[in-house]
Amino acid sequence: MRLLYICLGYGFVPFALALQLWRGLRDPAHREGLAERLGFGASLPAGTLWLHAVSVGELQAAVPLVAALRDRYPGRTLLVTTSTATGRQRARSLFGASATVRYLPYDLPGPVRRFLERARPRLGLILETELWPNLYCACGERSIPLVLASARVSARSVRRYRLLAGLVRATLGRVSLIAAQSEEDAARFIALGASAARTQVVGNLKFDVGPPPEAEARGQELRVALGTTRPVWVAGSTHAGEEELVLDAQRRVRAARPDALLLLAPRHPPRFEAVAALLQRQGVRYVSRRSGAAVAPDAEVLLVDTLGELAVLYAAADVAFVGGSLVPVGGHNLLEPAALAKPVVTGPFTANAAAIASLLASAGALAVVTDAAGLAERVVLELGDPAGRATRGARGLAALAANRGALARLLALLRPLVGSASEPRPSGPASR
């Protein structure tokens, strides 16, 4: 089955590269680093600590882990890989000179071999769930320990993986440690063929992520600019088909609160222009965040077409809706607004963070809505209840604090796999 997977992969790569070049016509970021996708890049010192986070959400969860690895193992180079152009930009912004940032190569023998020859990792940390058969096989052949950190797998994913049962079982067999988010996740990994002896429940690293140090101060500055008495709500990380529902909700909100302002933050930068066009078609009075223009009192929407500001938006708003949840995407990070003591609203599609959604709902810090009317009703309720907002926000913050500790547990498990902090051990041949 792996041979068939490899053959299909070689057929896929030319189209994937062509797609990146086509996207690069509109956004040069997609053209950058194409060689890295084929495994090329400067050689790093032997013993590098390598962490992979597929995109922006996982990168945010990686922030305290990267900081802890840097502090505990100052003699080792840190490499952070990601799979998307947005993730690559965000990683460079988050980690600066403290880590080398690259794309993960396509999962084919040649690119994987070149990547490992140049990265020379002592340890690979894969956040959440990314199963790459050729990469994992090559790491096993080079005796590079692989750890799935803050690992999760949904029931739906289990059903999909079972269609490739042999390949998935062989891939998981190369993993040294699965640090699962929950008992349910651990059981699903074991059902897919992971070793029970190498599967442990560690918790979710996202609970250990606090808001950026400047988020609250910048959020207050933004709120002053928007108007401290004006009702403000945010829809963060929205997707195609979801903006229409959010804008419908905003019209309903403004029927009850005519001065209400929506901060609309689409999930993916390539969609900024499409969302702006949608606002224009609907005749919505909006201001582009990127333009730097002041938000007039009669503006209905601030379109956030910038990167790295979501925590600031949550800090500035009275209530937060987290997107990817009114459409069947699976939802995004509910903990980010909860960490800023904001009442949180989500749609029904929360498979990507089911345990977190259940926890916050049980704590009375999360409201689940099913459509635009329900979203509007909840937002109006929150905007009209300052004392209730404060109570619900405090409950979310307390639930988050009570579930921290995954980072410390993970670091304890990594210690024997990393070895000496000051004497990196080679893990493969250097590139020529």
N, C-alpha and C positions, 0 to 999 in steps of 0.2 A: 504493500500500500504506500510505503514511503517513496518508492520509485515512481509511482504514478503521481504522487504529490509533487515530486521534483520536476517531472515532465510538464505538469500543468503550470508550475511556477515559472519555468523558462519561457513558456508561452505567454505568461502574464506580464513579465517584466517590461518588454518593449512598450506595451500599452500603458503601463504605469509610468514609465519615464516620459512618454509622449504626453500623458495627462499633466504631469508636473510642468513640462515645458509650455503647454497650452495655458495652464493657470498662471504661469510666470509672465505671460503677455500682459496680464492685468495687475499682477502682484509679483514684483521681482523676488520676494521672499521665497516663492516656490522654486525659483531657479537656483537659489543658493544651496550649496552642499549636496548637489546631485551625486557627486563622486562618492560621498559618504554612504549613500544608499547602495552603492556597489562594493562597499567595504574598504574604500581608500581613506587615507588620512595619515597624519604624522604619527610616528611611533611614540608611545608613552612608556614611562619607566615600568619595569617588571614589578608586579605586585599591586597594580592599580585596583582600586575599589570601584566597581562599575555598578551603577544604578540605572534601571530603565523605567521610565514613566511615560505611558503612551501619549498623553496629551495634558492639557492645562490643569484639569481637576486633580489628576494624580501628581502632577508637579507641585501643586500647592500642598498636598499631603506629604510630599517628600522634604519640604523645607526643614522641619526639625530633625529629620533623620540625617540629611546632609550635614547640618550643623553639628550634630552629635558625632558623626563619623569623622568630620574634620577635627573636632576637639580631641577625640579619643585616639585617632591614628594620624597624627600630624606628619609622620614620615611617608605617608602614602598619597599618591595622586588620586583625585576623585574624577571619575568620568560619568557624566549624565547623558543618557541617550533618550530620544523621543521619536515619535513617528510622524508628527505633523509640523507644518511650517509655523503655525501659531504656537505650538508647544516649544519649538526650537527658540523662537523669539522670546517666549516667556521664561524659558530656562536661563537664557543669557541674562535677562533682566533680574531674575531672582538670585542667581548664584555668582554673577560677575566673574572675577578672576579666580574665585575659590574652587571652580570646577571646570573641566573641559566639557564642552557640550557638542554632541554630534547626533546625526540620525542613526537609528538602528538600521543595519543593512537589510536588504531583502533576504528572505529566508531561503537562500539557495547555497549549495556547498561552496562555490567560489567566493561570493561576497562574504559569507560567514567566516571562511578561512582567513581571508584578508583582514577582516575586522579583528578577529582574535589575535592574529599575528601582530597587529599594530597596537591594539589596546592592552594586551598582555595582562588580563585581569587575574587577581588572586581570588576574587569572589564576585559573583553576579547576583544582584538583587533585583527581582522583577516585581514591581508593584501591582497589586490586585491580581488580574488574570490575563496573562499573555502567553499562550502556548505556541512555540515555534519549533517544530520537530527537528529541523536541520541544525538550528542554533543549539538546542539542548543536547543533541547527539554529539556535536562537535565539542561542547563544553565537557561532556562526560568523557570523551576520548582524551581530552587534555587534563583531566582530573581537576577541572575548575568547579568548585562548589557553586551550586545554583540554589537560591532561596526565593520562594514566592512569599513576599512580605505583604501583610494586610490582605491576604488572599481571600477572594470570594468567588463563588460560582452560583448562579441562579438555577432554579429548577428548570427553567426554559433552556438554559445553556446546557444543562446535563442531558436533556433530551436530544439536543443537536449534536453534542459530542459523542453520544452513543452510536450515531451513524458512522463514526470513524473510530469505533471502540479500540481496535488493535493499535492504531497510530497514536491515539491519546494515551493509552496505557503505557506504550513504550516511551512516549515523551515524558510523562509524569515519573516514569522509572528513573530518569536521569536527574531528578530534583533531589537535592540533599535535605531540604527542609521546607515544609509548607507551614507557614505561620498564618493560620486561618483567622478570619475575623470573628467567626462564631462557631458554635457546635454544629449548626446546620451546614455551614460551609465545609467544615472538616469532614462531616459524614458524606457530603456529596463528592468531595475529592477522593475519598477512600472508595466510594462506589464506582468511580471512574477508573480506579486502578492504582491510586497512590498508596504508598506504604503507610500503614497505620502507625508504625513506629517512628516515621519521619514526619508525621502530621500532628501539629499542636495548635491549640486555640490560644492566640496571643491577644486578639482584639483589633480594633480599627485605629490605624494611625491618625485618621482625621480628627479623632477626639483630642489628640495632643497638639493640634495646630491651633494656635491663637491668631487673632487678627493681626495684620501688619502693624508695627508700632505706631505708624503715622496715620492709620486709617481713621480713628475716631477724631483726631484733630482736623484732618482734611475733610472729613465728613461734616463736621460742624461749620467749617469755612464754606463748604458748598451749600449747606442749609441756610446760612445767613444770606448768601447770594441769591438763593431761590425764594427766600422769604420765610422767616421763622414761624409766622402764623398761618402760612398756607399749608393745607393738607398735601402730603407728598407720599406716594407709594412707588415701589420699584418692582419691575418684572425683569428678573435676571436670567440670563442664559436661555433665551427663548429660541424656538426653532420654527422652520417653515410650517405654515398652517396654524401656528400658535399665536403669532402676532395678531392675526385677524380676530381671534378670540379675546386676546388681551385688549385690543382697541375697542371691541364691542363692550367689554367690561368697563373700560374707561368712560365711554359715552354714558353708560348707566350710572357710574359713580358720579359723574359731573351733573347728572340730573338731580342728585341729592346734595352734592357738594360742588357748586359751579366753579369754584376756584381750585379744585383738585388738580394736581400735576402728576403725571406718570413719567417715571424714569425708565425708559425702555432700552434694555441692553441685549441685543442679539448674541447668541452663543458664538457664532463663527464670523470673523471679519470679512470673508468674501461675500457675506450676505448683507453687509451694511448698506450697499447701494440699493439692493432689492427692497429692503425695508423702508428706505427713504422714498423710493418710488411708490410703495404701498401707501405711505402717509400722504403723499401728494395726490394719489388717485382718490383717496377717501376725503380729501379736503381738510385734513387735520392740520391745525396750527402747531408747528413744531420748530424746535431749534436743534441744530446739530452740535453735539458736544465738541466735535473736532473743530468747528468753526470758531470757537471761542466767544461767540456772541452772547450777550446777556439774555437771560430768559425773561421775556416780557410777562406781565401779570396775566395777559389773556392767552398765553401759550398753553396748549393742552398736553404736549409731550416734549420731553428732552430726549432726543435720540442719542444714545451713548455709543458713538462710533469710534471709540478709543479702546486701548487695551490696558489691562491691569488695574482697573478702577472699580471692580465690582464690590470689594469690601468698603470702599469709600461711599459708594451709592447706598449700600445697606446701612452704613452709619448715619447717612444723611436723611434716610426715609423714616416714616412712621410705621410702615408695615412692609414686609417683603414677600413677594410671590417668587418661587423658584421654578424656572421653566423646565422644558423637556418632560413635563408631567401632565399637561392637558392634551398632548399628542403622544402616541405610543413609542416614546424614546426611552423611557425608564427613569427620568428625573436626574437632577444634579445635586450639588452639595447643599444639603439642608443645614449643615452645621455652621456654615459661614455666617448667615444672618443670626443664627442662634447664639454664636459666640459674641455677637454685638448686642445681645439682650433685646433682639427684635422679635415680635410675634411673626410666625412663619405660616405661609399658605402654600399648599401644593395641590396639583391635580391628582387624579387617581393612579397615574402610571409612575410608580416609584420602585420598580424592580431593581434599579441600580443601587438603591439605598433603603431597601425594605426594612431592615432592622433598625436603622436610624429613624425612619419615618414612624415605626411602631413605638420606639422609645419616646420620641418627642410628643407624639399624640397621647401616649399614656401619661406623660407629664403635664399635659394641658398646654403645651407650647406650640402645637401644630394643628392647623385646620385643613381638612381635605375637602376640596370642591370638585365638581364634575363638569362644569360648563361655565360659559361667560357670565350667565345670570348669577350662578352661585359665587363666582369669584367677586363680582361686583357687590353682592350682598355682604360678603365677608369683609371686603375692604371698607365699605361704608360703616359697618359695625365697628371695626377697629379704629377708624379715623374719628369716630364719635365717642370713643371710650378710652381716654388717656390713662385712667387708673388701671383698667383691665389690660391695656397694652403693656404697661409696666409690669404687672403681675405675671402675665404670660411670658414676657421676655425674660424675667428673672427665673421662671421655672425652666425655660430652655437652657439658660446659662448654668443652672444648678445640675441639670441632667447631663450636660456636657462634662462638667467638672467631675461628676461622680464616676464617669466612665473612662477617665484618662488612665494612662499607665501602659498602653501597648508599646510605646517606644522603649521604655526601660526593659520590658520583658523581651522584646526583639533583640535589643543590644546584648543582653545576657546570653541569648542563644547564638549570636553571631561571633562572640569572643573566640571560641575554639576553632571556628572556621577561618577567621581572619589571621590568627597567629600574631606574631610580633608586630607592634606598632612601628618599630624603628628599623626592622630588617626585612624588607619585602622579599618574598620568594618568587623566583621566576615561575610562570605558568605556561610558557609556550615559547617557540622560537621568535626572535625579533624579525621584523620585516626587512626585506633586502631592498 
